Amino acid sequence: MKKMTKALIGLAVLSSLALVGCSSSQDAAAPTTDKKETPQAQTQALDLKEPIAQYRTFVIEQADGLVSSTTKFAEAVKAGDVEKAKQLYAPTRQYYERIEPIAEAFDNLDPDIDARENDVDPSDFKGFHKIEKTLWESNTTKGEEKTADELLANVQLLRAKVETVDIEAALFVTGPVELLNEVSATKVTGEEERYSHTDLYDFAGNVEGADKIFTLLQPALKSHNAELTDTIGQRFNDLNTLLAKYKKDNGYTLYTELSKDQTKELSQAVDALAEPLSQMGTVLGASK
């Protein structure tokens, strides 16, 4: 569960937003500048309609996968199949982690789906992490049948809402940084999955969600600052290469199996990517 702002989605519709490119003052604020830029390029209007439309398609695909996988997860919980529920838990959550900022825009959907035990009042503790606690602490699904039904209903509601949601351009551009901040805050620390220790699944999901937005914005960013674009691309490659070292049995190594040096290395790779990525909004003239 993220505590960041309701990223990516604005109540105001910006479906055909045209953002003005870098002004002279914005160029001065940008840490790196492509020397090949022309004044015309710097002031050229930036139309994000197409990348936002493509991102919506991605969000819907992930939401479809979330509903499908959560259905199987809920069936396993209600059938009392502990091992199958454990196997499905982390891969199911990856769909959510890729698009988590979207859920945060819908009132209580994020806490209802993804709240950790200390994030909400005990009477409101539900969703994935409540079932996670019972599965790994008590090695049972008993008592979580209703939680599973509520979880499935909430992810189905999320799927219905993302169909027509309006995505705000400025927050879309800065969304990758928000996702990486979440990785630094809870995933690389082992805080998110305190019972199952499947944090690297979530870590990978957040990075994949951030990488998707960067990929969609890459052509526009390249036209404004090719050097920064290349740097971000290389840092994504570095982080994904490092993360790949911890793939295991079609999944990822448990957080508790990582050494302090390994978690430090992962944290440093996230920070190395977040720094140039944070410049993207300014360069595109779309900072929050």
C-alpha positions as CSV (number, residue, x, y, z in Angstrom):
1,M,0.0,0.0,0.0
2,K,1.3,3.4,-0.9
3,K,1.0,6.5,1.1
4,M,1.9,8.8,-1.8
5,T,-0.4,11.2,-3.4
6,K,-3.2,10.0,-5.6
7,A,-0.9,9.8,-8.5
8,L,-1.6,9.5,-12.2
9,I,-5.3,10.3,-12.1
10,G,-6.9,13.7,-11.8
11,L,-10.5,14.4,-11.4
12,A,-10.1,17.0,-14.1
13,V,-10.1,15.6,-17.5
14,L,-6.9,16.3,-19.5
15,S,-7.6,13.9,-22.3
16,S,-6.2,16.2,-24.9
17,L,-3.7,18.0,-22.9
18,A,-1.0,19.9,-24.7
19,L,1.9,20.8,-22.5
20,V,4.3,23.6,-23.3
21,G,7.9,22.4,-23.4
22,C,10.8,23.8,-21.5
23,S,11.0,27.5,-21.0
24,S,14.3,29.2,-20.5
25,S,13.9,29.1,-16.7
26,Q,13.0,25.4,-16.8
27,D,16.0,24.6,-18.9
28,A,18.1,26.2,-16.3
29,A,16.5,24.0,-13.6
30,A,17.1,20.8,-15.6
31,P,20.4,19.2,-14.5
32,T,21.2,18.0,-18.0
33,T,20.5,19.5,-21.3
34,D,20.8,18.1,-24.8
35,K,23.1,20.5,-26.6
36,K,21.4,19.6,-29.9
37,E,18.1,21.1,-28.8
38,T,16.9,24.0,-30.8
39,P,14.7,26.9,-29.4
40,Q,11.9,25.6,-31.6
41,A,12.2,22.1,-30.0
42,Q,12.2,23.6,-26.5
43,T,8.9,25.5,-27.1
44,Q,7.1,22.8,-29.1
45,A,3.8,21.8,-27.7
46,L,3.9,18.3,-26.2
47,D,0.8,16.2,-26.8
48,L,0.5,13.3,-24.4
49,K,-2.8,12.1,-25.7
50,E,-1.4,9.0,-27.4
51,P,0.9,7.8,-24.6
52,I,-1.8,8.2,-22.1
53,A,-4.2,6.2,-24.2
54,Q,-1.6,3.5,-24.5
55,Y,-1.1,3.6,-20.7
56,R,-4.8,3.2,-20.2
57,T,-4.7,0.0,-22.3
58,F,-1.8,-1.3,-20.2
59,V,-3.7,-0.5,-17.0
60,I,-6.8,-2.4,-18.2
61,E,-4.7,-5.4,-19.2
62,Q,-3.1,-5.5,-15.7
63,A,-6.5,-5.1,-14.1
64,D,-7.9,-8.0,-16.2
65,G,-4.9,-10.1,-15.0
66,L,-5.5,-9.1,-11.4
67,V,-9.2,-10.1,-11.5
68,S,-8.3,-13.5,-13.1
69,S,-5.5,-14.3,-10.7
70,T,-7.4,-13.0,-7.7
71,T,-10.3,-15.3,-8.6
72,K,-8.0,-18.3,-8.5
73,F,-6.4,-17.1,-5.2
74,A,-9.8,-16.6,-3.6
75,E,-11.0,-20.0,-4.7
76,A,-7.9,-21.6,-3.1
77,V,-8.4,-19.7,0.1
78,K,-12.1,-20.7,0.3
79,A,-11.2,-24.3,-0.5
80,G,-8.7,-24.4,2.3
81,D,-5.8,-25.1,-0.1
82,V,-3.0,-23.5,1.8
83,E,-0.1,-24.4,-0.5
84,K,-1.9,-23.3,-3.6
85,A,-3.0,-20.0,-2.0
86,K,0.6,-19.3,-1.0
87,Q,1.8,-20.1,-4.5
88,L,-0.7,-17.7,-6.0
89,Y,-0.3,-14.9,-3.5
90,A,2.8,-13.0,-4.8
91,P,2.3,-13.4,-8.6
92,T,-1.3,-12.1,-8.1
93,R,-0.1,-9.1,-6.3
94,Q,2.3,-8.2,-9.1
95,Y,-0.6,-7.2,-11.3
96,Y,-1.6,-4.8,-8.6
97,E,1.8,-3.4,-7.9
98,R,2.3,-2.4,-11.6
99,I,-0.8,-0.2,-11.5
100,E,-1.1,0.6,-7.8
101,P,-1.2,4.4,-8.2
102,I,-4.4,4.0,-10.1
103,A,-6.2,2.3,-7.2
104,E,-5.1,5.1,-4.9
105,A,-7.4,7.5,-6.7
106,F,-10.5,5.6,-5.8
107,D,-11.2,6.5,-2.2
108,N,-10.9,3.3,-0.1
109,L,-10.0,0.8,-2.8
110,D,-6.3,0.9,-2.0
111,P,-6.6,0.3,1.7
112,D,-9.3,-2.2,1.2
113,I,-7.1,-4.2,-1.2
114,D,-3.6,-3.6,0.0
115,A,-3.5,-2.1,3.6
116,R,-0.8,-3.4,5.9
117,E,-1.8,-4.3,9.4
118,N,-0.6,-1.0,11.0
119,D,-1.9,1.2,8.2
120,V,-5.5,1.1,9.2
121,D,-7.7,0.6,12.2
122,P,-7.8,-3.1,13.2
123,S,-11.4,-3.3,12.3
124,D,-10.6,-2.2,8.8
125,F,-7.7,-4.6,8.2
126,K,-8.7,-6.6,5.2
127,G,-7.5,-7.5,1.7
128,F,-4.2,-9.2,0.6
129,H,-2.2,-8.6,3.7
130,K,-4.8,-9.9,6.1
131,I,-4.9,-13.2,4.2
132,E,-1.1,-13.1,3.9
133,K,-0.8,-13.0,7.7
134,T,-3.1,-15.9,8.3
135,L,-1.5,-18.0,5.6
136,W,2.1,-17.6,6.8
137,E,1.6,-17.1,10.5
138,S,-1.0,-19.7,11.1
139,N,-0.5,-21.8,8.0
140,T,-4.3,-22.0,7.3
141,T,-7.0,-20.2,5.4
142,K,-9.6,-20.8,8.0
143,G,-11.5,-17.7,8.9
144,E,-10.5,-15.8,5.7
145,E,-13.3,-17.0,3.4
146,K,-15.1,-13.7,3.8
147,T,-11.9,-11.7,3.3
148,A,-11.3,-13.5,0.1
149,D,-14.8,-12.7,-1.2
150,E,-14.4,-9.0,-0.3
151,L,-10.9,-8.9,-1.9
152,L,-12.2,-10.3,-5.2
153,A,-15.2,-7.9,-5.1
154,N,-12.8,-4.9,-4.7
155,V,-10.5,-5.9,-7.5
156,Q,-13.5,-6.4,-9.7
157,L,-14.6,-2.9,-8.7
158,L,-11.2,-1.5,-9.5
159,R,-11.3,-3.2,-13.0
160,A,-14.7,-1.5,-13.7
161,K,-13.4,1.9,-12.6
162,V,-10.2,1.9,-14.7
163,E,-12.2,1.4,-17.9
164,T,-13.2,5.1,-18.0
165,V,-10.9,6.8,-15.6
166,D,-9.3,10.1,-16.7
167,I,-5.6,10.1,-16.4
168,E,-3.9,13.5,-15.7
169,A,-0.9,14.1,-17.8
170,A,1.3,15.9,-15.3
171,L,0.9,13.1,-12.7
172,F,1.3,10.5,-15.5
173,V,4.8,11.9,-16.3
174,T,5.9,11.9,-12.7
175,G,4.3,8.5,-11.9
176,P,7.5,6.5,-12.4
177,V,9.3,8.4,-9.6
178,E,6.3,7.8,-7.3
179,L,6.6,4.1,-8.0
180,L,10.3,4.0,-7.3
181,N,9.8,6.0,-4.1
182,E,7.5,3.2,-3.0
183,V,10.1,0.6,-3.8
184,S,12.6,2.5,-1.6
185,A,10.1,3.1,1.2
186,T,8.6,-0.4,1.7
187,K,9.8,-3.0,-0.8
188,V,13.6,-2.9,-0.5
189,T,13.2,-2.6,3.3
190,G,11.1,-5.8,3.6
191,E,8.3,-3.9,5.2
192,E,5.6,-4.6,2.6
193,E,5.5,-8.4,2.8
194,R,6.3,-8.8,6.5
195,Y,4.8,-12.4,6.7
196,S,5.5,-14.0,3.3
197,H,8.7,-12.0,2.6
198,T,7.8,-11.9,-1.1
199,D,8.9,-8.3,-1.3
200,L,11.0,-8.7,-4.5
201,Y,7.8,-9.7,-6.4
202,D,6.3,-6.3,-5.5
203,F,9.7,-4.6,-6.2
204,A,9.7,-6.0,-9.7
205,G,6.0,-5.0,-10.2
206,N,6.7,-1.4,-9.3
207,V,9.8,-1.2,-11.5
208,E,7.8,-2.7,-14.4
209,G,5.1,-0.2,-14.0
210,A,7.6,2.7,-13.9
211,D,9.4,1.3,-16.9
212,K,6.2,1.1,-18.9
213,I,5.5,4.8,-18.4
214,F,9.1,5.7,-19.3
215,T,8.9,3.6,-22.5
216,L,5.7,5.4,-23.5
217,L,7.2,8.8,-22.9
218,Q,10.6,7.9,-24.3
219,P,10.1,9.4,-27.8
220,A,8.9,12.8,-26.4
221,L,11.7,12.9,-23.8
222,K,14.3,12.0,-26.5
223,S,13.3,15.0,-28.6
224,H,13.8,17.3,-25.6
225,N,16.9,15.7,-23.9
226,A,18.5,12.7,-25.6
227,E,21.3,12.4,-23.0
228,L,18.8,12.2,-20.1
229,T,16.7,9.7,-22.0
230,D,19.8,7.4,-22.6
231,T,20.8,7.7,-18.9
232,I,17.4,6.7,-17.7
233,G,17.3,3.8,-20.2
234,Q,20.7,2.6,-19.0
235,R,19.7,2.9,-15.3
236,F,16.5,0.8,-16.0
237,N,18.7,-1.8,-17.6
238,D,21.1,-1.8,-14.7
239,L,18.3,-2.2,-12.2
240,N,16.6,-4.9,-14.2
241,T,19.9,-6.8,-14.6
242,L,20.5,-6.7,-10.9
243,L,16.9,-7.8,-10.1
244,A,17.2,-10.7,-12.5
245,K,20.0,-12.1,-10.3
246,Y,17.4,-12.9,-7.7
247,K,14.9,-14.7,-9.9
248,K,14.2,-18.2,-8.5
249,D,11.8,-20.9,-9.5
250,N,9.6,-18.7,-11.7
251,G,9.6,-16.1,-9.0
252,Y,12.0,-14.2,-6.8
253,T,14.2,-14.9,-3.8
254,L,12.6,-14.3,-0.4
255,Y,13.6,-11.0,1.2
256,T,14.9,-12.9,4.2
257,E,17.4,-14.8,2.0
258,L,19.1,-11.5,0.9
259,S,22.2,-10.3,2.7
260,K,22.5,-6.7,3.9
261,D,25.0,-6.0,1.1
262,Q,22.5,-7.3,-1.5
263,T,19.6,-5.1,-0.2
264,K,22.0,-2.2,-0.1
265,E,23.0,-2.8,-3.7
266,L,19.3,-3.0,-4.7
267,S,18.6,0.2,-2.9
268,Q,21.5,2.0,-4.5
269,A,20.3,0.9,-8.0
270,V,16.9,2.3,-7.3
271,D,18.3,5.6,-6.1
272,A,20.6,5.8,-9.2
273,L,17.5,5.5,-11.4
274,A,15.3,7.7,-9.4
275,E,17.6,10.7,-9.7
276,P,17.6,11.1,-13.5
277,L,14.0,9.9,-13.6
278,S,13.0,12.8,-11.4
279,Q,14.2,15.2,-14.0
280,M,11.8,13.9,-16.6
281,G,8.8,16.0,-15.5
282,T,10.8,19.2,-15.5
283,V,12.3,18.5,-19.0
284,L,8.8,17.8,-20.4
285,G,7.4,20.8,-18.7
286,A,5.0,18.6,-16.7
287,S,6.2,18.7,-13.1
288,K,3.5,18.5,-10.4
